[in-house]
Amino acid sequence: MTLINAFQVLCHYLIEIMAVTCFLALFLRVLAHRSNRGNQAYFNSFSRSVIKHLEEEETKDTFVDDVDIWLEGLLNKVKEFLPDRSLRFKRQSGDRSERLIDYTDGKQSIIIAMKQQADALKSPNIPNCAELADRVLNQDTKWRTILGFVPVDVLNRGLDVLPNLFVIGGIFGTFVGITGSLPLIAGIDITNLAEAGPTLNKFVASVAYSMNTSIAGILFSVTMTLMTALFPLTTIRDEVAKNFERSIEFMWYRIHGNKLSHAERQVIHSLSQLNVDLVKVLSEIRDDLRSEKEGTQSERKLRKGA
């Protein structure tokens, strides 16, 4: 088949091709939306749980000495509140084995990724929390892909441009159809209108089909636009990334926001103890002065009585 023949077949079945493309796009849109909803529940649960535990720690006014130990304890507490993401399908009752991918992409995924970023939290300079959140999220396969192999970002960009492509494809089909039909008019013998009837009918049918491609393109474009509004992808992912970025920022401030060196804490402790000792000494001096004053007054009374 030559390129020209392929082009003619494409133009002839343009509406069918756009219909199949629209159906596949709608299917992928709904599938991606469901996957994003699951990711939203999982990662937002992590963010909310982290912020909740950090707020509880703030009330205790404690210091973070060892970041690794503190982070390990925090993540172990948070892990209990995460929804289960282990396996999408049921296992056989006798099969208790668990693959590595089920562990790393399951409930433990975010825990493992956060432990790998402990060095960024140890830095006394606040890290780029947006970049750090993006790096952690993209370690999760279910966040990066749909069905394990379709990149979400690529899919999202492709679905976003489809409405415009449908309109362009419809207009393109209309112009190509009209252009291909015009030679039929040129071949009409105006002196023999009886024989020109079938040619005119063929011309009108060809033009009508060409116009239908524009109508179909507009309908498919409107359908995809409505589905984009009903099943958004970017909005959900941006919200998840923002919440996750906020939780990382809270963790860094918990570690470094009120952190003092060991020597500074020793000085504060010594000053506090000195303050207690001074209060005690002043209290003893006050008692001695009061006793001395009372003794002096007693002596004066005895002298006056004598």
The 8 nearest C-alpha neighbors of each residue, nearest first, counted from 0:
[[1, 4, 5, 2, 3, 6, 8, 7],
 [0, 2, 4, 3, 5, 6, 7, 8],
 [1, 3, 5, 4, 6, 0, 7, 8],
 [2, 4, 6, 1, 5, 7, 0, 8],
 [5, 3, 7, 1, 6, 2, 0, 8],
 [6, 4, 2, 8, 7, 3, 9, 1],
 [5, 7, 3, 9, 4, 8, 2, 10],
 [6, 8, 4, 10, 9, 5, 11, 3],
 [9, 7, 11, 5, 10, 6, 12, 4],
 [10, 8, 6, 12, 7, 11, 13, 5],
 [11, 9, 13, 7, 8, 12, 172, 6],
 [10, 12, 8, 9, 13, 7, 14, 6],
 [13, 11, 15, 9, 10, 14, 16, 8],
 [12, 14, 10, 16, 15, 9, 11, 17],
 [15, 13, 17, 16, 12, 212, 18, 215],
 [14, 16, 18, 12, 17, 13, 19, 20],
 [15, 17, 13, 19, 18, 14, 12, 20],
 [16, 18, 20, 14, 15, 19, 21, 13],
 [19, 17, 15, 21, 16, 20, 14, 22],
 [18, 20, 22, 16, 21, 17, 15, 23],
 [21, 19, 17, 23, 18, 22, 24, 16],
 [20, 22, 24, 18, 19, 23, 17, 25],
 [23, 21, 19, 25, 24, 20, 18, 26],
 [24, 22, 26, 20, 25, 21, 27, 19],
 [23, 25, 21, 27, 26, 22, 28, 20],
 [26, 24, 28, 22, 23, 27, 21, 29],
 [25, 27, 23, 29, 24, 28, 30, 22],
 [26, 28, 30, 24, 25, 29, 31, 23],
 [29, 27, 25, 31, 26, 30, 24, 32],
 [30, 28, 32, 26, 31, 27, 25, 33],
 [31, 29, 27, 33, 32, 28, 26, 34],
 [30, 32, 34, 28, 33, 29, 27, 35],
 [31, 33, 35, 29, 34, 30, 230, 232],
 [34, 32, 36, 30, 35, 31, 29, 37],
 [33, 35, 31, 37, 32, 36, 30, 38],
 [36, 34, 38, 32, 37, 33, 39, 31],
 [37, 35, 39, 33, 34, 38, 32, 40],
 [36, 38, 34, 40, 35, 39, 41, 33],
 [37, 39, 35, 41, 36, 40, 42, 34],
 [40, 38, 36, 37, 41, 42, 43, 35],
 [41, 39, 37, 43, 38, 42, 44, 36],
 [40, 42, 38, 44, 39, 43, 82, 81],
 [43, 41, 45, 44, 39, 40, 38, 46],
 [42, 44, 46, 45, 40, 41, 39, 47],
 [45, 43, 47, 41, 42, 46, 81, 40],
 [44, 46, 42, 48, 43, 47, 49, 81],
 [47, 45, 43, 49, 246, 48, 44, 243],
 [48, 46, 44, 50, 49, 45, 43, 51],
 [47, 49, 51, 45, 46, 50, 77, 44],
 [50, 48, 46, 52, 51, 47, 45, 53],
 [49, 51, 53, 47, 52, 48, 246, 54],
 [50, 52, 48, 54, 49, 53, 47, 55],
 [53, 51, 55, 49, 54, 50, 48, 56],
 [52, 54, 56, 50, 55, 51, 49, 57],
 [55, 53, 57, 51, 52, 56, 50, 58],
 [54, 56, 52, 53, 57, 58, 51, 59],
 [57, 55, 53, 59, 58, 54, 52, 60],
 [58, 56, 54, 60, 59, 55, 53, 61],
 [57, 59, 56, 60, 55, 54, 61, 53],
 [58, 60, 56, 57, 61, 55, 54, 62],
 [61, 59, 57, 58, 56, 62, 257, 55],
 [62, 60, 59, 63, 56, 57, 58, 257],
 [61, 63, 64, 258, 60, 257, 254, 259],
 [64, 62, 254, 65, 66, 69, 61, 258],
 [63, 65, 62, 66, 69, 254, 68, 258],
 [64, 66, 68, 67, 63, 69, 70, 121],
 [65, 67, 69, 68, 70, 64, 63, 121],
 [68, 66, 70, 69, 65, 71, 117, 114],
 [67, 69, 71, 70, 65, 66, 72, 64],
 [68, 70, 66, 72, 71, 67, 65, 73],
 [71, 69, 73, 67, 72, 68, 66, 74],
 [70, 72, 68, 74, 69, 73, 67, 75],
 [71, 73, 75, 69, 70, 74, 68, 76],
 [74, 72, 70, 76, 75, 71, 69, 77],
 [75, 73, 77, 71, 76, 72, 78, 70],
 [74, 76, 72, 78, 73, 77, 71, 79],
 [77, 75, 73, 74, 78, 79, 72, 80],
 [76, 78, 74, 79, 75, 80, 48, 73],
 [79, 77, 75, 81, 80, 76, 74, 110],
 [78, 80, 77, 81, 76, 75, 82, 74],
 [81, 79, 78, 77, 82, 44, 48, 45],
 [80, 82, 78, 79, 44, 41, 45, 83],
 [83, 81, 41, 84, 80, 106, 40, 44],
 [82, 84, 106, 85, 81, 105, 41, 86],
 [85, 83, 105, 106, 86, 82, 104, 87],
 [84, 86, 105, 101, 83, 106, 102, 87],
 [87, 85, 88, 84, 101, 105, 89, 90],
 [86, 88, 85, 89, 84, 90, 101, 105],
 [89, 87, 86, 90, 85, 91, 84, 101],
 [90, 88, 91, 87, 86, 92, 94, 85],
 [91, 89, 92, 88, 94, 95, 93, 86],
 [90, 92, 94, 93, 89, 95, 88, 96],
 [93, 91, 94, 90, 95, 89, 96, 88],
 [92, 94, 91, 95, 90, 96, 89, 97],
 [95, 93, 91, 92, 96, 90, 97, 89],
 [96, 94, 93, 97, 92, 90, 91, 98],
 [95, 97, 94, 98, 93, 90, 99, 101],
 [98, 96, 101, 95, 99, 102, 100, 94],
 [99, 97, 101, 100, 102, 96, 103, 85],
 [98, 100, 102, 101, 103, 97, 104, 105],
 [99, 101, 103, 102, 98, 104, 105, 97],
 [102, 100, 98, 105, 99, 85, 104, 103],
 [103, 101, 99, 105, 100, 104, 107, 98],
 [102, 104, 108, 100, 105, 101, 107, 99],
 [105, 103, 108, 101, 102, 100, 139, 140],
 [106, 104, 85, 84, 102, 101, 107, 108],
 [105, 107, 84, 83, 108, 85, 81, 82],
 [108, 106, 110, 105, 109, 103, 102, 111],
 [109, 107, 103, 104, 111, 110, 105, 106],
 [108, 110, 112, 111, 107, 113, 106, 135],
 [111, 109, 107, 113, 108, 112, 74, 114],
 [110, 112, 114, 108, 109, 113, 107, 115],
 [113, 111, 109, 115, 110, 114, 135, 108],
 [114, 112, 116, 110, 115, 111, 109, 135],
 [115, 113, 111, 117, 116, 112, 110, 70],
 [114, 116, 112, 113, 117, 111, 118, 135],
 [117, 115, 113, 114, 118, 119, 112, 120],
 [116, 118, 120, 114, 119, 115, 121, 113],
 [119, 117, 121, 120, 116, 122, 115, 114],
 [120, 118, 117, 121, 122, 116, 126, 131],
 [119, 121, 117, 118, 122, 251, 116, 126],
 [122, 120, 118, 119, 123, 117, 66, 254],
 [121, 123, 124, 120, 119, 118, 125, 126],
 [124, 122, 125, 121, 255, 120, 126, 251],
 [125, 123, 122, 126, 121, 120, 255, 119],
 [124, 126, 123, 127, 122, 251, 120, 128],
 [127, 125, 128, 124, 119, 120, 131, 122],
 [126, 128, 130, 129, 131, 125, 132, 248],
 [127, 129, 131, 244, 130, 126, 132, 248],
 [130, 128, 132, 244, 131, 127, 133, 241],
 [129, 131, 133, 132, 127, 128, 134, 244],
 [130, 132, 128, 134, 133, 129, 127, 135],
 [133, 131, 129, 135, 244, 134, 130, 128],
 [132, 134, 130, 136, 131, 135, 137, 129],
 [135, 133, 131, 137, 132, 136, 130, 138],
 [134, 136, 132, 138, 133, 137, 112, 131],
 [137, 135, 133, 138, 134, 139, 132, 142],
 [138, 136, 139, 134, 135, 143, 133, 142],
 [137, 139, 136, 135, 140, 134, 112, 143],
 [138, 140, 137, 142, 141, 136, 104, 108],
 [141, 139, 143, 142, 144, 138, 104, 147],
 [142, 140, 144, 139, 143, 145, 147, 104],
 [141, 143, 139, 140, 144, 137, 136, 38],
 [144, 142, 140, 141, 151, 137, 150, 139],
 [145, 143, 150, 151, 149, 147, 141, 148],
 [144, 146, 149, 147, 151, 148, 31, 150],
 [147, 145, 148, 149, 144, 141, 30, 31],
 [146, 148, 145, 144, 149, 140, 141, 150],
 [147, 149, 144, 146, 145, 150, 140, 143],
 [148, 150, 145, 144, 151, 147, 146, 154],
 [151, 149, 144, 153, 152, 143, 154, 148],
 [150, 152, 144, 154, 153, 143, 155, 145],
 [153, 151, 155, 154, 150, 156, 143, 144],
 [154, 152, 156, 155, 150, 151, 157, 149],
 [155, 153, 151, 157, 152, 156, 158, 150],
 [154, 156, 152, 158, 157, 153, 151, 159],
 [157, 155, 159, 153, 154, 158, 152, 160],
 [156, 158, 154, 155, 159, 160, 153, 161],
 [159, 157, 155, 161, 156, 160, 154, 24],
 [158, 160, 156, 157, 161, 155, 162, 227],
 [159, 161, 157, 158, 163, 162, 164, 156],
 [160, 162, 164, 158, 163, 159, 165, 157],
 [163, 161, 220, 165, 164, 160, 223, 224],
 [164, 162, 166, 165, 161, 160, 167, 220],
 [163, 165, 161, 167, 166, 162, 168, 160],
 [166, 164, 216, 168, 162, 163, 167, 220],
 [167, 165, 216, 169, 163, 217, 168, 164],
 [166, 168, 164, 170, 169, 165, 171, 163],
 [167, 169, 171, 165, 166, 170, 164, 172],
 [213, 170, 168, 216, 212, 166, 172, 171],
 [171, 169, 173, 213, 167, 172, 168, 166],
 [170, 172, 168, 174, 169, 173, 167, 175],
 [173, 171, 175, 169, 170, 174, 212, 209],
 [174, 172, 209, 170, 176, 210, 171, 175],
 [173, 175, 177, 171, 176, 172, 178, 170],
 [174, 176, 178, 172, 173, 177, 179, 171],
 [177, 175, 209, 179, 173, 178, 174, 172],
 [176, 178, 180, 174, 179, 175, 206, 173],
 [179, 177, 175, 176, 180, 181, 174, 182],
 [178, 180, 176, 177, 181, 175, 182, 183],
 [179, 181, 177, 178, 183, 182, 202, 176],
 [180, 182, 183, 184, 178, 179, 177, 185],
 [183, 181, 185, 184, 180, 186, 179, 178],
 [184, 182, 186, 181, 185, 180, 202, 198],
 [185, 183, 182, 186, 181, 187, 199, 202],
 [184, 186, 182, 183, 187, 181, 188, 180],
 [185, 187, 183, 184, 182, 188, 198, 195],
 [186, 188, 184, 185, 195, 189, 183, 198],
 [189, 187, 190, 191, 186, 195, 192, 194],
 [188, 190, 191, 192, 187, 195, 186, 194],
 [189, 191, 188, 192, 187, 193, 195, 194],
 [192, 190, 189, 188, 193, 194, 195, 187],
 [193, 191, 195, 194, 189, 190, 196, 188],
 [194, 192, 195, 191, 196, 197, 190, 189],
 [193, 195, 192, 196, 191, 197, 198, 188],
 [194, 196, 192, 198, 193, 187, 197, 199],
 [195, 197, 199, 198, 194, 193, 200, 192],
 [198, 196, 200, 199, 195, 201, 194, 193],
 [199, 197, 201, 195, 200, 196, 202, 183],
 [198, 200, 202, 196, 201, 197, 203, 195],
 [199, 201, 197, 203, 202, 198, 204, 196],
 [200, 202, 198, 204, 199, 203, 205, 197],
 [201, 203, 199, 205, 200, 204, 180, 206],
 [202, 204, 206, 200, 205, 201, 207, 199],
 [205, 203, 207, 201, 206, 202, 200, 208],
 [204, 206, 202, 208, 203, 207, 201, 209],
 [205, 207, 209, 203, 208, 204, 177, 202],
 [206, 208, 204, 210, 209, 205, 203, 211],
 [209, 207, 211, 205, 210, 206, 204, 212],
 [208, 210, 173, 176, 206, 207, 211, 212],
 [209, 211, 207, 173, 212, 208, 213, 206],
 [210, 212, 208, 214, 209, 213, 215, 207],
 [211, 213, 169, 215, 210, 209, 214, 14],
 [169, 214, 212, 216, 170, 211, 215, 210],
 [213, 215, 211, 217, 212, 216, 218, 210],
 [214, 216, 212, 218, 213, 217, 211, 219],
 [217, 215, 169, 165, 166, 213, 219, 214],
 [216, 218, 220, 214, 166, 215, 219, 221],
 [219, 217, 215, 221, 220, 216, 222, 214],
 [218, 220, 222, 216, 221, 217, 215, 223],
 [221, 219, 162, 217, 223, 218, 222, 165],
 [220, 222, 224, 218, 223, 219, 217, 225],
 [223, 221, 219, 225, 220, 224, 218, 226],
 [222, 224, 226, 220, 225, 221, 162, 227],
 [223, 225, 221, 227, 226, 222, 220, 162],
 [226, 224, 228, 222, 227, 223, 221, 229],
 [225, 227, 229, 223, 228, 224, 230, 222],
 [226, 228, 224, 230, 231, 225, 229, 223],
 [227, 229, 225, 226, 230, 231, 224, 223],
 [230, 228, 226, 227, 231, 225, 224, 29],
 [229, 231, 227, 226, 228, 32, 232, 29],
 [232, 230, 227, 228, 234, 233, 229, 32],
 [231, 233, 235, 234, 32, 236, 230, 35],
 [232, 234, 236, 235, 237, 231, 155, 238],
 [235, 233, 237, 236, 232, 231, 238, 239],
 [234, 236, 238, 237, 233, 232, 239, 231],
 [235, 237, 239, 233, 238, 234, 240, 232],
 [238, 236, 240, 234, 239, 235, 233, 241],
 [237, 239, 241, 235, 236, 240, 234, 242],
 [238, 240, 236, 242, 241, 237, 39, 243],
 [239, 241, 243, 237, 238, 242, 244, 236],
 [242, 240, 244, 238, 243, 239, 237, 245],
 [243, 241, 245, 239, 244, 240, 46, 238],
 [242, 244, 240, 246, 245, 241, 46, 239],
 [243, 245, 241, 132, 247, 128, 242, 129],
 [246, 244, 248, 242, 243, 247, 241, 249],
 [245, 247, 249, 243, 46, 248, 244, 50],
 [248, 246, 250, 244, 249, 245, 251, 128],
 [247, 249, 245, 251, 246, 250, 128, 244],
 [250, 248, 246, 252, 247, 251, 253, 245],
 [251, 249, 253, 247, 248, 252, 246, 254],
 [250, 252, 254, 248, 253, 249, 120, 255],
 [253, 251, 256, 255, 249, 254, 250, 248],
 [254, 252, 250, 251, 256, 255, 249, 53],
 [253, 255, 251, 252, 63, 256, 250, 258],
 [256, 254, 258, 252, 257, 253, 251, 123],
 [255, 257, 252, 253, 258, 254, 251, 259],
 [258, 256, 255, 259, 253, 254, 62, 252],
 [257, 259, 255, 256, 62, 254, 260, 63],
 [260, 258, 263, 264, 257, 261, 62, 262],
 [259, 261, 263, 262, 264, 258, 265, 64],
 [260, 262, 264, 263, 265, 259, 266, 64],
 [261, 263, 265, 264, 260, 266, 259, 267],
 [264, 262, 266, 260, 265, 261, 259, 267],
 [263, 265, 267, 261, 266, 262, 268, 260],
 [266, 264, 262, 268, 263, 267, 269, 261],
 [267, 265, 269, 263, 264, 268, 270, 262],
 [266, 268, 264, 270, 265, 269, 271, 263],
 [267, 269, 265, 271, 266, 270, 264, 272],
 [270, 268, 266, 272, 271, 267, 273, 265],
 [271, 269, 273, 267, 272, 268, 274, 266],
 [272, 270, 274, 268, 273, 269, 267, 275],
 [271, 273, 275, 269, 274, 270, 268, 276],
 [274, 272, 270, 276, 275, 271, 269, 277],
 [273, 275, 271, 277, 272, 276, 270, 278],
 [276, 274, 272, 278, 273, 277, 279, 271],
 [275, 277, 273, 279, 274, 278, 280, 272],
 [278, 276, 280, 274, 279, 275, 281, 273],
 [277, 279, 281, 275, 276, 280, 282, 274],
 [278, 280, 276, 282, 277, 281, 275, 283],
 [281, 279, 277, 283, 282, 278, 284, 276],
 [282, 280, 284, 278, 283, 279, 277, 285],
 [281, 283, 279, 285, 280, 284, 278, 286],
 [282, 284, 286, 280, 285, 281, 287, 279],
 [285, 283, 287, 281, 286, 282, 288, 280],
 [286, 284, 282, 288, 283, 287, 281, 289],
 [285, 287, 289, 283, 284, 288, 290, 282],
 [288, 286, 284, 290, 289, 285, 291, 283],
 [289, 287, 291, 285, 290, 286, 292, 284],
 [288, 290, 286, 292, 287, 291, 285, 293],
 [291, 289, 287, 293, 292, 288, 286, 294],
 [292, 290, 288, 294, 293, 289, 287, 295],
 [291, 293, 289, 295, 294, 290, 288, 296],
 [292, 294, 290, 296, 291, 295, 289, 297],
 [295, 293, 291, 297, 292, 296, 290, 298],
 [296, 294, 292, 298, 297, 293, 291, 299],
 [295, 297, 299, 293, 294, 298, 292, 300],
 [298, 296, 294, 300, 295, 299, 293, 301],
 [299, 297, 301, 295, 300, 296, 302, 294],
 [300, 298, 302, 296, 301, 297, 303, 295],
 [299, 301, 297, 303, 302, 298, 304, 296],
 [302, 300, 304, 298, 299, 303, 305, 297],
 [303, 301, 299, 305, 304, 300, 298, 297],
 [302, 304, 300, 305, 301, 299, 298, 297],
 [305, 303, 301, 302, 300, 299, 298, 297],
 [304, 302, 303, 301, 300, 299, 298, 297]]
